[in-house]
């Protein structure tokens, strides 16, 4: 009888512990619960290509924080952000500053009838180091932006030249941005877009 009881207990505990997970094992961490799409942070500014991806993502998600984080701030990196508009739009850009850059983007994404923004970069050149510093790179690329409103679509296209710099924390920031036509002078450019939404 005693032997039978021990056998039952042995079977019971074997089954119990076989089904039970090890309380001392390291559990697999659960992915964070994200709201508003994939979470981006300044950590994604640790290489030049992800900086441009973050700039695009700011448009797609209508996220002013992401946009602002891409732009050089003199208090953080020791250089002011500079935007040089397409020459035909230059008269609309007197005293353009980093704050104007943030304001136009904020005004744009807060348009009530703006349903979505489509943005693409293409024909990008390789990142090249500036002769003065390995912590400064530049590239140029073509862009196309469509603002899809409820009753209309606004289109902008051209070429951008961007210079970026690496901070002491190894994060990249846009500090110099030039805008050009892509060949057709009648085409609205990114400069047109910025000037159109500079004021609310």
PyMOL commands that set and color helices and strands:
alter all, ss='L'
color gray80, all
select helices_A, chain A and resi 2-19+42-45+48-61+64-70+74-77+87-92+98-109+190-196
alter helices_A, ss='H'
color red, helices_A
select strands_A, chain A and resi 82-84+114-122+128-130+133-149+153-166+172-180
alter strands_A, ss='S'
color yellow, strands_A
deselect
rebuild
show_as cartoon
